[in-house]
């Protein structure tokens, strides 16, 4: 009859000592059932589960390892595993896994502790912590760590609600994703344009040039209060721009204020082979300008009608509202040959919620509280390149 033993090694030279330990186990004719090794800043930890022959009990194995490795009791620990213990380990292998990503300008020990506490309350076990940002010094521009969590959760929405409360109270962002194969294989990333890729609403800039900015702002506010349907408010605002000269569009397009982190994000996504799209309730004219800047693969936005060099105050074709954004995201994914679970959608407004809800990863970016609450994930503390952290991409990966 064999014995299952747990062997733990703690050492400031864990890689070297792990080799000694494996050599010693080889002489016992032990079979490796599981092995893990983690390196800290100054101390490493290795954990093994071994299956030994019947004539090697716990005491005998301990004496053998002490003699063969020269390691102290403080460095090596052995425990016998019961069938129930091993069954628990096996269950862990198939248990659901989640990634909690914490990001902000800075992170405190309390931020991490609070998230771990919420995880434990919901039956999740902390498996590891990994830093994704370049460093966590007081001079760093951003900080990010991800926590790998394991366990069956009855309601992941409840977990997200609890961590949202932490993020709102602490001025950090926390995203919790299922750690499945799709999380590591997103392929299509689609962005809203206004107040997401750029720091303005283009229709406001056009209204400013047309001298109707106050009128447009009042219509926008009424739409935000739910007094006017989106399509009606859009047509009404656009109507105030009738007669605006086409040359104004070129000047605005050439001076679009780019969102913090957008250039770094696009360079990285394109460099890694992601397909990137713009899916906007704004205007195609300006989306085409960004397409040329970043090499965007596909765009879908409203087409301004221009006759004799003047805007008519209308658009060509169907208005791209929230429902249409969701429909066109599905079309983009289908045309590219990707599963919807491989898509990422990023936006800031209520009309982005339909596409955020059906994307594999939907992110509300610098959105209003209502949109943050309804979206599964949100980023409000960092620039647009924080999306890379949610994709599991570390700063050191980008630098390399």
Protein Blocks (a to p, Z undefined) as FASTA:
>chain_A
ZZddddddddfklmlmmmmmmmmmmmnopacfbdcddddfkbccddddddddfklcfklm
mmmmmmmnopafklpccddddfklmmmmmmmmmgccdddddddfbdcfklmmmmmmmmmm
nopacfbdcdfbfblcfkbfbdcdddddedddfblmlmmmmmmmmmmmnopacddddddf
klmmcfbdcddfehplpccdfklmmmmmnopmmmmmmmmmmmmnopacfklmmmmmmmmm
goiafklmmmmmmmcccdehklmmmmmmmmnopacddddfbdfklmmmmmmmnopabdcd
dddddeehiaehiaehjdddfklmmmmmmmmmmmnopafklpccddfbfklmmmmmmpmb
dcdehiafklmmmpmbdcfkbcfklmmmmnopafklmmZZ
